C-alpha cells in the first residue's frame, strides 16, 4: 500500500514511467509518504543514507557508474539545504541528479513553524529546472502536477545532463498508507535529434501510429516568418493524407487547404456532434493560438496522442493532452509525414471530408448589417495589396481579422507572446522603418492611445499605414458574457472616452483621414491602401461600441442557422 498523497502517487508513477530506479533516501517525517512509497515498490532500488549532504554525493557515485538519473529524497528545512553541495557538484559535472525535497504547506512558510524555509527555487542557477508541486484537490491540480513532474524529468538529460529539483509540499496527516495502486499517469516523452527523422520515427513507432490514426489534425500556431516550404507541405498533407490543417491568420499559412475559420466552425457545432470532429492524433507546431474555442474543444475532447514539434523541445501542454515533444524543425518533420503511408480507411465519410463539408456552410461576414468595425476590417483587407505586411493589435483587432480570408502573399504579425495591450504600434513602426514594405496596422483606440509615443520619433516610414478603429472604449469587454451587467463597465472597465487622434497624428507628421460612415470609408480607402504620398497615413474610423457588438453577435447567430 502506498501513501495516500495524490502528488506523491503522481511522482512515484512517473518516476517508474521514466525508468528512474535508483533512489537514495534520507530519513524524516515530512518526507515519510515518499520514503514509504519508494520502499514498498519493488521497481525501485532504495539506499538509505542519514546525512543529506552525504546522500547527495552517494547518489552522484551511482550516476558515475550507471550514467542514468538518480533521485535523492530528503525532508524539509535545513535538510534540503544540505543537498546544495552535491547539487552544485552535479551541475558542474553535468550529471542528472534529481533532488526530491519534502516541504511544509506554503501557508506555513515564514510563520516560525518548525523545519520551514523558502524551498521553491532554493538551488537557484545550480539546477536546470525547479518545480513546486501542488497539493492535489481538483482535476486541474492533478493535470498541473503531472505536467510539472514530466517537465522536470524531461530536463534531466535534455542536451546536457544536469540536476533538477522537485519540491513537494505535504499536509498532515502524513501517515495514511491506504492507496493500494498507483494511478494511471500520462508520461510525456521528449525525442531529440541525433538520428535521421526516418530512423527516429520508425524506431519509436511514430510511423505506425501515424498510419493507424484515421482522424488526424495538424494545428499551426503563430509563425512570424512566412515559409513557402511549410505551406507546400501542409497542402500536400491535406491533399494526400486525409489530414485536416487548421491555422489562424497568425500562422502565416494562407491557403485554401488550411481551415482558418475553425473558430466559427466550432461555434456552429452542436455539442452532441463535437466528438465526431475531435482528432485521434493532434500534431501542433508554432506559437500562440488566439481561438478560445479550439482550446476548450480539444481539452474537452482529448486526442489519444498529441505530438508537439519545436526546435527547442519545450514541453507545451496547452490542450492538456501532450504525449510527445519532438525536437525538430517543422519543415523536416512535415516532409517526413508527407512520405508516410495512408491511414487505415473507414468505409464512411473521411475525417477531412467531415471538416471540409462543415466548412462549406460557413462564409466570412458579407453584408455586415451597417457601418461597424466588422465592415471596416472587411473593406480594409479587400483593399490592401497582396504583398503587404499587416500588424494586428490584440483583443478585438486580431479577432476581427481572423474572420476574413487573407491574400496569399500577405504577412501577418501580432504581439501574442504575452497578448498585452502595450507595444503593438511601436512594433509596427519599427518594422516599417526597416522593411521598405507597405506596412499596415489595425489597432483599437485604447491600444493606440496607450502606445502614442510610438509616433514620437524621427524614423516614421512613409509606407506606414495605421487604421484606428475608434469606438470610444474597450469594446471587447461588452462582448464578454455577464461583464456588460457591471455598473462600472463604462467608467472603469471599458474606459469610455471621446478622444480623437487627429491632432496628435498631424503633429507627428501623418496624413490624417477619418470616416464615420460607409461612403467616407470607401472614399478614404484608395489613398490609405495605396503607396502614393511622402507621408505615413492614419485613417481614424469612428464607430459605435453597442452597434459593433450587436452586429458581431448577429453574424454568429446567423452562422448557426446555416
N, C-alpha and C positions, 0 to 999 in steps of 0.2 A: 504494500500500500504506500502511495506517495503522499507527501504533504499536500493539504487541501488549500493551496495558494495558486490562483489561476495564472499569475505571471510566472511563478516558479514552474508550473506544469508546461507552459509555453516554452520556457527556456530549456527545460530538460528535453522536451520532444524535438526542439530544433537543433540542439547540440547533437542528438542522435542522427537527425536527418542530414546534418552537415558532416557527420563522421568524426566528431571530436570525442575521443575515447579516454584520454589520459587526463585525470583531474587531481590536482594537489589541494588538499583540504586542511585549513587551519581551524581548530575548534572554536566554538562560540555559541551563544544562544540566539542572537538575531539572525544568524545565517543557518540555524538548525533546520529550517524547512528545506534548504538547499542540501545540507550535509546528509540528511536522512534520505532525500530523494535520489541523490547520487549513489548512496551506499546500497539501497535496495534494488538497484537496476544492474543486472549482470553485464549490460552493454559496456559499462564504464570500469576502468581500472583506477581505483582510488588509492592515493598516497597521503598519509597523514603526517603533517609537519606543524608543530605547535607555533613556532616563531614565524610570523608572516613574512619578514624580510628573507629569512632563510627559505621559506616555502617558495617564494618567487624565484630565487636563484636555483632551487631544486627543479622547478619547472623548466627553467632555461636549460639545465642539464639534459632533461628528457628531449627537449626540442633539438638540441645539438646532435643527439643520437638519431632521432626518428625523422627530423625535418618536417614534422607535422605540427599543427597548432596544439597547444596545451593550455588548459584552464587552471587558474589558481583562485580559490574561493576563500574569502575571509569575512569576518563580522564587521560591524560598523565602528566609526570613530577613528582613534589613532591606529587601530589595526590596519585600516585601509591606507593610512599614510605610510605605514611600514612597507607597503608594496612599492613605494616610489623608487628606491634604488634599483630593484630588478626591472621595473618598468623602463627606467632610463637606460639600463644596460641593454634591454631587448630592443629599444628604439635604435640605439646606435649600432647594434649588431645586426639589425634588420631581421628580427625573429618574431614569429607570430604567437606572442604571449597574450592570452585572454584573461584580463583581470575582472573577476566577479566579486563585487563588493555589496554585501547586505547593508541596508540603511534603515533608519527610522522614517516614519511618515514625514513628509515635508512640513506639516504644520508644527512639528516639534523642534525643528532646527532653529537654533538661536534662542531657545526658551530655557536654557540651563538644564535641559533633560540630559540624563546620563548617556555617554558614548555618542554624542551628536556633534557633528561639524558639517560644513557645506561640502558634500561629497561629489555632486554632479560637476564634471569638468575638472576635478581636483588634480589630474595629471597633466592638464594644460596641453602644451605642444608636444609632449613626450608620447602621446598616443595618436594614432591616425584617426580614430573616431571614438567619441564618448557618448553614450546614450543613457538616459534616465527612464527606466520602465515605469509605466503607470501601474497602479493597483487596479485590477480589472473589475468594473461594476456594470459596464454596458457593452453591447456588441461593438461599438466604435472603439472603446478602450481595448478590446481584445484584438481588433484589427490593427490598432496603433502599436500595441505591444508586439504583436507578430512581426509587423513591418520593421520596427526598431531593431529587434533581435536579428532579423535577416540582414538588415543594412550593416550592422556591426560585424557579424560573422563573415559577410562578403568582403569586408575590408582587410581581414587578416592576411590574405595573400594576393591582394589586388596590386598587380605590377610588382611593387617592392613589399615584401613581408614587413609587418610592423605590429606592435602591440595595440590592443583595442580594449576599451573599458566599458563594462555594462554595470550600472548601478541599479540595485533592486530594492526599492522601499517595501517594507513588510510591516503590516499592522498586527497587533495581537488580536486573537490568540495565535501563538506561533506553533503550538504542538498538537495540531489536529492532523493525524495521518490516516485520513479516510478515503482518499482518492485511489480507487482500485486500478484505474488505467490512465494512461496519458491521452490527451485529446488528439484528434486528428488535426494536424497543422499544415499550413501552406509553407513549403520551402521554396524560397526564391533563389534561383541559380544564376550565377553570373558566368558568362562564357567570354573568354579573352581571345585576342588574335594570337597568332603564333603558328597556325597551320592554315592551309587554304580554306576558303569558305566551304568548298565541296567536302573536304575531309571533316571539318567541324560538324557540318550538318548531318553527314552520313553517320559519323561516329556517335553523335548524341541522339540520333533518331529523329532529328527535325524533319528530314526529308519525308520519312514515312508518315509522320504526324501531319505534315502539310497536305499530303495527298489524301489522308484519311478524312480530315475535316471537310465536310461539304459546305458549311456556312462560314466563309472566310471574309473577314472585314479588315481593310487597311485604312487606318485613320491618321492623316497627316496633320501635325500641329504647325505652329508658326515657323516659317523658314524665311529668314531675312534676305537670302540670296536666291535669285531665280536660277534654276538649273534645268537646262533643256533635257539632260540625260535622265533626271528623275521624272520629268513629265512623260518622256517617251516610255520609260519602264512601267510607270503606273498605267499608262494607256494600254500597253501590251498585256499586263496582268488583268486588266479589266476585260479586254477582248478575248483572251485565250484561256484564262484560268478560273473563270467563274468567281472572281473576287469582286466585291464592291469596294470602291475607293471613295472615302469621304475626306473632304478638305475645305476648310473655310477660305475666304479670300486671303487671309494672312498666311496661308500655306504657300502662296505664290505658284500654285499648280493650277493654272486656269485652262480647263479642258472640258469638252462635252462628256468625257468619260469619268470626270470627277464630280461627285454629288456635293455641291457646295451649299445647297439649300436644305441640308438634312435637318436643321433645327425646325424649319417649318414643316417638313415631312413628319417628324416625330410628334409635332403638335397635333397633327390630324389623326394620328393612330389611336383607335380605341384601346383602352387598357387591356382588354382581353386579346387583342391582336399583337401586342408588343413582343410576346415570347417568340412568335414566328420570325420576327425581324432580328432577333438577337443572334449574335455570332457564336459559333463553337470555338473559333480561333480568332483572336483580336491581335493585329500587328500594328504597333504605333511607332512613329518617329516624329522628330521635330519638337517644337516648344509648346507654348500655351495654346489652349483651346478656349474660345470665347463662350461657346454654347453651354448653358447650364443644363439644357435638356439632355444632351448626349451624355453628360456626366451622370445625371440621375438615371437615365435609361440603362447605361452599362453597369452601374452599381446595383441596380435592382435586378438586372438580368445578366448575371456574371458569366462571362465566357469560360469554357473549360480550361483554356490556355490563353495567356496574354504574353506576347513577346514584345519587348521594347528595344528598339535599335538606337544606339547612340555611340558616338566616338568616345565619350567619357566612361561609358559603362555605369553611369549613375543609376541607382535604383529609384525609379519614379513610379509610384503606385497610385496614380490619380484615380483609377477606377476600382481600386481595392481588389484587384484580381491578378496582379502581376505574378507570373511564374518564372519567366526567364528574362534576364537582362543581357543582351548580346552586344558586345563592344565591337562595333564595326562601322564602316562608312555606309551610309544609306544606299548610294548607288550600287556598291558591291553586293550588299545584301539583296536588294531588289532584283539585280541581274541574276543572282542565283535562283531566287524564287521563280523568275520567269522561265528558267530552264527546267524546273521540276515538272513532274507528270501531273496529270489532271486529278481532281478529286473523284472519289467514288460517286457516281451519279445516282441520284434518286429518280424514280420514274415521274415524279411530279414536277412542279414548277421549280426552276433553278433559283438559287439564292439571289443571284444577280438580277434575274428577271423579276423576282418579287419586289426588290427595291426599285428597280427602274420603272416598273409598271405603276408603282405608287407615286414615283416622281413625276410621271407624265400628267398626273392630275393637278400638279402644282403650277403656278405661274407667278412671276415677280409682280409686285404691285404695278398695275397699269393705270387706269383711271382711279386715282387715289382718293377721290371724293372732295377735292378742293385744295386750296393753297396750304401747304404744310411742309414740315421738314422732310417728310417722305417724298413729296413731289420734287422738292429742291434737290435732294440727293439723286433721284431718278434722272432729272434733266441734266444735272452736272455730269453724271457718269456716262450718259449718252453723248455728251458734247466733247469730253476730253479726248486727246489724240491717243492712238493705240500704243504709243511707246512712252507714255507719261509715267512719272513716279508719283504715287499718291501716299500721303501720310494721313493717318486717322487718329484723332483724339480718342480717348477712352469713353466708356459709357455709351450714350446714345449714338454718337458718331460712328463708332465701329459696328454697332449692332444694326444700324440702318443700312450701312454699306453692304453688310452681309446678305441683304435681301435681294441683291441685284447681280446678274452675271457681269463679269468683267472682260474686257477685251484681252486677247491672248498675251500681248506684249506688255501689259501694264504691270508695274512692280508696286507692291503694297507694303507699307511699313507702319508699325504701331508699337508704342511702348507698353507691351504686355508683360514685360518681365516682372513688374510689380503692379501693373494695371492702375497706376495712380493718375491723378489729375495733372500733376506738375510735369513740365518739361516737354510736352508734345510739340508745342510751337517752336521752342528752341531747337529741338531735334530737326524739324523740317527746315528751319532757317539755316542750320549748319550744313545739312545735306545739300540744299540748293546752292550754297556758297561755293561748293567744290565740285558738284556733279556736272554742271553745264547742261543738265537736263531740265525740261519743264517740270516743275515740282508743285504739286497741289497739296494743300492741307485742308481737310474737313474738320471743323472744330466748333464746339458749342460755346456759349457766351461765358459760362463760369470758367472753363478751362482757358479761354482766351484772355480774360481779364486777370486771371491768376498768373499768367506767364507773359504779361505785356512787355517785360524787359527784354524779351527775345527780339523785339523790334528796335531796341535801343543799341544799335551797333552799326558800324560802317560797312559791314560785309553783306548787305542785303542784295541778293541777286535779282536782276530784272526778270528772271524766269520764275520767280516765286509767285504763287497764286494762293490766296487764303480765302476760303469760303466759310464765313462766320454765320452759323445759324443762331440768331439772337432771338430766343423766345422768352426772355425776361426771367430766367432762373434755371434751376436744375430739373429739367423735365422728367428725367428718369425716375425721380422719386414719386411722381404722380402715377407712374405705371406699376409700382410695386404694390401688390395686393395688401390692403389694410393700412398702409402708411398714409394714404390720402385721407384717412379719418382723423389724423392727428391735428389738433388745433394749432400746432406750431409749424405745420408744414410750409406755409407761405413765408413766414418770417425767419424761422431758424433752420429749417431742413433744406428747402429748395432755394433759399436766399434770393427771393424775388427782388427785381430791381428794374430801373428804367434807364439804364446806361447805354450809350452808343459809342462805337469805336471810331466814329468819323474823325474827330479832332486829332486823336492820337495817331491814327493811320496816316493822315495827311501830314502831320508834323514829322512823322518818321520817313516821309518821302514816298508813300504809296499813292498810286492812282486809286481813288475811292469810288466804289459803286454801291448802290443799295437797291433793294427790291422789297416791296410789300404786297405784291400780287403776282399772278402768273405772267401777265404781259410784261411787267417791269423785269421779271426774272429772265424771260426769253430775250428781251432787248439787251440785257446786260451780258448774256452768256457768250456771244461771239468774241467780244473784247476780253472777257475773263478767261475763256478757254483757249484763245488764240495765243500766238507767240510774238505779237507785234508790240511795239512800245519800248521805251527805255527806262521804265519804272516797274517795280513789283506792283501787283494789283490785289486789292482787298475788296471782296464783294460781301456786304453785310445784308443778310436776309432777315426780315422781321416777321415772325410767326407767333401764333397763339399756343401756349402750353396746353390748354384744355382741348383745343381743336386737334393739335398734334396727337394727343393721347387718344382721343375718340376715333380718329381716322386709323391709327395703327391697330387699335382693338377691333375695329370693324373689318380691317383686312384679315386678321386672324380668324374672326368669326366666319367670314366668307370662305376661307380655306377649308373649314370643317364641313361646309355644305357640299363641297365638290366630290 
